Amino acid sequence: MSRELLQYFSFSALPFDKEISTDNLLELPSTKQALSTLRLLVDTRGIGTLCGKSGTGKSCLIRKLISELNANLYKPLYLCHTSVGLTEFYANLAVSLGLEPVGRKATLFRAIKERLYALHRQSRIHPLLIIDEAHLLSNEILGDLRLQTNFEIDSTNALTIILCGQESLMQKFSLTIMESLANSITLSVRTEGLPKEESLSYIESRISASGGNPGLISKNAMNLIHQASGGILRSIGTITMAGLQKTMLSGAPQVEAEHIQSVIQR
């Protein structure tokens, strides 16, 4: 079906494909603001959160942020396997730092801190730890993360942490045992569904970037896509792609509201 869509609409690539190049990722007012806040967090070297419902663009923001980092100044460390125990979490972090994941928790903890500090102090490369799916982290791991940022009696910012996850992550910070970590969070970013104008702009930009004809999707169809998706980026893509398939199968030249209606009523 993918090949047929490319040929039928003269696309150079599928408009909402997962493999969109970083250069072509989100360029919308709300996402630019979110990215600007993440850049500020990197500059100020603290602990921050990036939270929102699934499909609201968190991964795209992380990809964009990492792509902008100067490799001579920053070392991004990306972890997404979070439904693990503390020792396994440290083992995964050790591997990302080029360390052997051997020894007990205390041994791994010390080796990781020494490597992080050496990067920051000796190599002049600031580590940026990005933990995706952070809402799945245990309270034990979250509690220990604060300790990983304590260098020189908590007087040196040798590690920046971004906790990226769904909204339930923020609920954990209200727990008494999370008070220390909660008080250490300096910046928070929340991703939400796009407003209508940005939804339409997003659809049009993706169609254009993929070589599609302007006006391929009618205004009424785009309004319906926004309404049905709630402005959630992933849902916008899913509904639009289904609408394109429905349009192709019907032999129509343009995606109309009726094509989208038939998709969302299934």
C-alpha positions in Angstrom: 0.0 0.0 0.0 2.9 2.4 0.7 4.3 2.1 -2.8 0.8 2.7 -4.3 0.3 5.8 -2.2 3.7 7.2 -3.3 2.8 6.7 -6.9 -0.9 7.8 -6.7 -0.1 11.1 -5.0 3.4 11.6 -6.5 4.9 11.6 -3.0 8.7 11.5 -2.7 8.2 10.0 0.8 5.3 9.1 3.0 4.1 12.4 4.8 3.9 11.0 8.3 6.6 8.3 8.2 8.5 7.6 11.4 11.8 8.1 9.6 11.3 11.8 8.9 14.8 13.5 8.9 15.6 15.6 12.0 15.9 18.7 9.8 12.2 18.3 8.8 10.9 17.8 12.3 8.5 20.2 14.1 8.7 23.9 13.2 5.5 25.1 14.9 5.1 27.9 17.5 4.2 25.7 20.4 7.0 23.2 19.7 9.5 26.0 19.1 8.7 27.3 22.6 9.1 23.8 24.1 12.4 23.4 22.4 13.6 26.8 23.5 12.9 25.8 27.2 14.9 22.5 26.7 17.8 24.5 25.3 17.6 26.8 28.4 17.8 23.7 30.6 20.9 22.5 28.8 22.5 25.9 29.1 21.7 26.3 32.8 22.6 22.6 33.6 19.9 21.4 35.9 17.2 18.7 36.1 14.1 19.1 34.0 11.0 17.3 32.9 9.4 16.8 29.5 5.9 15.4 30.0 2.7 14.9 28.0 0.3 12.4 26.6 1.6 9.8 24.2 2.0 11.1 20.7 2.4 14.8 21.5 5.9 15.1 20.1 8.2 14.4 23.0 10.5 12.1 21.1 10.6 14.6 18.2 11.7 17.3 20.6 14.4 15.1 22.1 15.7 14.2 18.6 15.8 17.9 17.6 17.6 18.9 20.8 20.2 16.2 20.5 20.9 17.1 16.8 21.7 20.6 17.8 24.3 19.8 20.5 27.9 20.5 19.8 29.7 17.1 20.1 32.8 18.9 21.4 30.9 20.3 24.3 28.1 17.8 25.1 27.7 14.1 25.4 24.0 13.0 25.2 23.2 9.8 27.0 19.8 8.3 26.0 18.1 5.6 28.0 14.6 4.2 27.4 14.7 0.8 29.1 13.1 2.1 32.4 11.0 -0.8 33.7 14.0 -2.3 35.4 15.6 -2.5 38.9 18.1 0.0 40.2 21.2 -2.2 39.6 20.1 -3.0 36.0 19.4 0.7 35.4 23.0 1.6 36.5 24.3 -1.2 34.3 22.6 0.3 31.3 23.9 3.8 32.2 27.4 2.4 32.6 27.3 0.8 29.1 26.2 4.2 27.6 29.3 5.7 29.2 31.6 3.0 27.8 32.0 1.3 31.2 31.9 -2.4 32.0 28.5 -3.1 33.6 30.0 -5.2 36.4 29.8 -5.1 40.1 27.2 -4.3 42.7 25.1 -1.2 42.9 27.6 0.8 45.0 30.4 -0.1 42.6 28.4 0.9 39.5 27.2 4.1 41.2 30.8 5.2 42.0 32.2 4.3 38.6 29.4 6.2 36.8 29.9 9.3 38.9 33.7 9.2 38.4 33.2 9.0 34.6 30.6 11.8 34.5 32.8 14.0 36.6 35.9 13.2 34.4 33.9 14.1 31.3 32.8 17.4 32.8 36.0 18.5 34.5 38.8 16.9 32.5 37.4 16.6 29.0 35.3 19.7 29.2 32.4 17.8 27.8 29.1 18.2 29.7 27.0 15.0 30.0 23.3 15.2 29.2 21.3 12.2 30.5 17.9 11.8 28.8 15.6 9.2 30.2 12.7 8.4 28.0 9.6 6.6 29.4 10.6 8.0 32.8 7.1 7.5 34.2 8.0 3.8 34.4 11.0 4.4 36.6 10.7 3.1 40.1 10.7 5.4 43.1 14.1 3.9 44.1 15.7 4.9 40.8 14.1 8.4 40.8 15.4 8.9 44.3 18.9 7.9 43.4 19.0 10.2 40.3 19.3 13.2 42.6 22.4 11.7 44.1 24.0 11.4 40.6 23.9 15.1 40.3 25.7 15.8 43.6 29.3 16.7 42.8 31.8 18.4 45.1 29.4 18.6 48.0 26.6 19.7 45.6 28.5 22.7 44.3 29.2 21.7 40.7 26.6 21.1 37.9 28.4 18.2 36.2 25.3 16.5 34.8 22.1 17.7 33.2 19.1 15.3 33.4 15.9 15.4 31.3 13.1 13.1 32.5 10.8 12.5 29.6 7.5 10.6 30.1 3.8 10.6 30.4 1.8 12.9 32.7 1.8 10.3 35.5 5.5 11.1 36.1 4.6 14.5 37.6 2.2 12.8 40.1 5.2 10.9 41.6 6.9 14.2 42.6 4.1 14.9 45.0 5.2 11.9 47.1 7.2 12.8 50.3 10.0 10.4 49.3 10.4 12.4 46.1 10.7 15.8 47.8 14.4 16.1 47.3 14.2 15.4 43.5 11.1 17.5 43.1 12.8 20.5 44.7 15.8 20.0 42.3 13.7 20.3 39.1 14.5 23.7 37.5 12.5 23.6 34.3 9.5 21.7 33.1 8.0 21.3 29.6 4.5 20.0 28.9 3.5 18.9 25.5 -0.2 19.1 24.5 -2.4 18.7 21.5 -1.9 21.4 18.8 -4.3 24.2 18.5 -6.4 24.1 15.3 -4.2 26.6 13.3 -1.1 24.6 14.1 -2.7 21.3 13.3 -3.6 22.5 9.8 -0.2 24.0 9.3 1.4 20.7 10.4 -0.7 18.7 7.9 0.1 21.1 5.1 3.8 21.2 5.8 4.1 17.4 5.9 2.3 17.1 2.6 4.4 19.7 1.0 7.7 18.3 2.4 6.7 14.9 0.9 6.2 16.4 -2.6 2.4 16.4 -2.4 0.4 19.0 -4.3 -0.9 22.1 -2.4 -4.5 21.7 -1.5 -4.3 17.9 -1.6 -6.3 17.8 1.6 -9.3 20.0 1.6 -9.8 22.6 4.4 -12.9 20.8 5.6 -11.0 17.5 5.7 -8.2 19.1 7.8 -10.7 20.6 10.2 -12.2 17.2 10.7 -8.7 15.6 11.2 -8.0 18.2 13.9 -11.3 17.6 15.6 -11.0 13.8 15.6 -7.3 13.8 16.7 -7.6 16.5 19.4 -4.4 18.0 17.9 -2.3 15.0 19.0 0.5 14.7 16.4 0.5 10.9 16.2 -3.2 10.8 15.8 -3.1 13.5 13.1 -0.7 11.3 11.1 -2.7 8.1 11.6 -6.0 9.7 10.6 -4.5 11.6 7.6 -2.7 8.5 6.3 -5.9 6.5 6.5 -7.7 9.3 4.7 -5.1 9.2 1.9 -5.6 5.5 1.5 -9.4 5.9 1.4 -9.0 8.7 -1.2 -6.7 6.6 -3.4 -9.1 3.5 -3.2 -12.0 5.7 -4.3 -10.0 7.2 -7.2 -10.6 10.8 -6.0 -7.9 13.5 -6.6 -8.3 15.2 -3.3 -8.9 14.2 0.3 -12.4 15.4 1.3 -14.2 15.5 4.6 -16.2 12.4 3.5 -13.0 10.4 3.3 -11.9 11.4 6.8 -15.4 10.8 8.1 -15.5 7.3 6.8 -12.1 6.6 8.5 -13.0 7.9 11.9 -16.4 6.1 11.9 -14.9 2.7 11.5 
